[in-house]
Amino acid sequence: MRLSDLQTKNIVNVIDGRNVGNIIDVNVLENGSIESLVIEANKNFFSLNRESDTEILWKDITKIGEDVILVKIGLP
């Protein structure tokens, strides 16, 4: 699977059902395995404070489907 394939999928948190954001990058370990996905920060036109990008660890990914990536982040 290519990064471009992952970037087209919606990322949904299974804990609260919210859309997490868009993948902009991945962190790869020296052995070639993916350590984490980097999610673009929310950009709010009306806000002066820009949130930082979010990192989702590979272990927090529940399922990668055809159209969506399910993740489990936040309080259980």
N, C-alpha and C positions, 0 to 999 in steps of 0.2 A: 504494500500500500504506500502511496506517495503522500507527501505533505499536502499537495494540492487536493487530493481526495479527502483528507481530513478537514481541510479548510472549508469545504462546501457543506459540511454537516452542522446542524444545530446542536448546541451543547445544553443539556437540560439537567438540572439538579434534581435527583429523585427524592430528596428530603422535602423540598418545598415546591417543586414543579416549575420553578422559574427558569427562564432562558439565561444562561450564564454569560454568553458573549461569543465572540468569534476568535478562532485560533489565528494567531499571527506568527507564532514560532514554536519550535520544540527544542528541548534541551536533551542532548544525546550524550550518553556515557562513552568512555573510551572503547568499550567493547562493542559499540554500535547499537545498544538497546536504548529505547526512549526512557528518559528519566521523568520528564514532565512536559505538559503542554502549556504554552504561554497564551493567555487570553487577553485580548485588547481591553483596556480600561474603558469604563463608561465615559463618554464625552457628552456632557450636558451643556448646551449652548448658553443656558442662563446661569450656569455655575462658574464661579471664578476658580474654584478648587478642582483640579484635575486629579482623578483617582489614579493610582498606580496600576500597572498591569497585574493580572492575577496569574498565579502559577498553580496548575492542577497536577498533582503527582500521578504517575502512571498507575499506582496501586489504588487510587481513588476512582478510577474508571470502572464502572460496573459493566457496561456493554457498549460495543460499537456496532450500530445497525446500519442499514442502507442509507437512512436520511438523518439519523440522530446519534449523538454520543451521550450516554447516560453516565452521570458522575454522582458521587456521594460526597458532598463537601458541606462543612458546617456542623452544627450540633446534631447528634443522632436522634 
